Amino acid sequence: MTLDKGIIGQCYKVEDIQLDDKLTKHLQAIGMTKNVKVTVLNNKHHGTMIIKVRQVRYALGKHISNKIEVIPCQEA
C-alpha cells in the first residue's frame, strides 16, 4: 500500500520510494529511508498528511505520500 492510505495513529515501515532522485535524496536526508518506521499523525486523504519519522514531524503532500510504499509495522 502507499503511505497516503495510512490510518491515523498507525505505524508503517517504508518499503520503497518511487520519486525522482532529487526528492528521494531529500527524504533520505530527513531520515526517511527503507525500513524506517513512520507513524501517521494526521491524514486528510485528499491533501497534506502529517507523519512522524525518528521523533520528528513532517508534512507531506499527496503527490509525495502516494509514491511511498509501506507495510504495517509488526509489533513485538
Sequence and secondary structure as in RCSB ss.txt:
>XXXX:A:sequence
MTLDKGIIGQCYKVEDIQLDDKLTKHLQAIGMTKNVKVTVLNNKHHGTMIIKVRQVRYALGKHISNKIEVIPCQE
A
>XXXX:A:secstr
 BGGG  TT EEEEEEE S HHHHHHHHHTT  TT EEEEEEE SSS EEEEETTEEEEE HHHHTTEEEEE   
 
